[in-house]
Amino acid sequence: MKNPFSEWSRNFALLAGAVFSVGVFFGIQLSLFNNFIVERLQIEPFELGTVEALREVPGFLNVLFIALVVRRSPPLVAAAALAVMGVGIMAYTSVYSVSSLALFSLIWSIGFHCWLPLEQSLSLAYSPPGNKGKWLGQLRSVGSMAWLLTIVACIYLMEYLSYGGLFAVAGGATILGGCCLLFTSKQVPVDGERGFVIKRRYRLFYLLNFLQGCRKQMFITFAIFALVKVHGMQVETTMILVLVNQALITLTAPTLGRLVDRLGERFMLSASYGCLIFVFLGYAVIEHLPTLYALYCFDNLIFFGSIALTTYINKIASPEDLKPTLSMGITMNHLAAVAAPLLGGLAWQHFGYEVIFFSGAVMAFISLVVCQWINPATQHAAEPMPTS
């Protein structure tokens, strides 16, 4: 077999180290969070919706953030962002109220949402030219491998470290990942970049990101929470479920990334949204737990919609528009993501959890319709971004 790392540059490898650390962060945070808040805080759906809505507020800062750092060194700013993430998750060790949970979630979220657009632009800048979907898929696979190894460690260490110790591990690993970026080349191309871009030609990218924010946040906030709160899923089962999910992503991410390059963005987005309709409907009407576990893994397996959106904008955007447009896409995503958990928590409280997933199916259907407006004939490949 061909060595998958043979074409990696030093910068790309160091970026992969940072991505690995973020995988450790979310391997612990997402595996433990729902059981942690139910066991320690006895949190209710409306309270969770409020916490998640507040946590998503920093997504609005992306455009302003890019405007402020556009002339600075992106790797250094990304390293600082990962340090803030690490400090925020470490502080979970002292969470004993919903208000403290909201505060510390907001802190690490600020770091994460600063990191997110920089990760995308650094991924495109440091990856070899051509076939960007392939390299983005490889980075996604690195992150998934980190999740995989972290969850295995959590299963064995939970008894000894408990929630607090594992959250501390997540913070330390993320800070170390930021340190990797201190050794990358600081000469990331920024000439001619602007801090704020909104253009009519990118309207589909903005709209699809907005719809993705609605749909994604509904599932992230309430899917596992419903399994824990409604169906009584134990923390050990949660970790095994996330472990299986990440194993599947690790094995399939590079292949799915290549399929985006081969079959095109419209085809892959259509496949993703079409499948998501059935996933959401399943969560609304099915009570058989093994089936719900399978649907959870399947939802995360069809992540290639996010890869397709990134490669789509890379094809149609001019080089000076790319980073601020990626940031604007994240902002549009979070415009929806702030409202979705808050409204979802209220809907759960008054109408039951099923209405959340029916709404998600509607959002997936609308996304399926909208992505048909993408015209593959207009997706001229952009000039390859130089590597350092």
ABEGO torsion letter per residue (X at the ends): XBBAAAABBAAAAAAAAAAAAAAAAAAAAAAAAAAAAAAAAGBBAAAAAAAAAAAAAAAAAAAAAAAAAAABBAAAAAAAAAAAAAAAAAAAAABABAAAAAAAAAAAAAAAAAAAAAAAAAAAAABBBEGAAAAAAAAAAAAAAAAAAAAAAAAAAAAAAEAAAAAAAAAAAAAAAAAAAAABBABBBABGBBABBBBAAAAAAAAAAAAAAAAAAAAAAAAAAAAAAAAGBBAAAAAAAAAAAAAAAAAAAAAAAAAAAAAEAAAAAAAAAAAAAAAAAAAAABABAAAAAAAAAAAAAAAAAAAAAAAAAAAABBAAAAAAAAAAAAAAAAAAAAAAAAAAAAAAAAAEAAAAAAAAAAAAAAAAAAAAABBAAABBBBBBBBBX
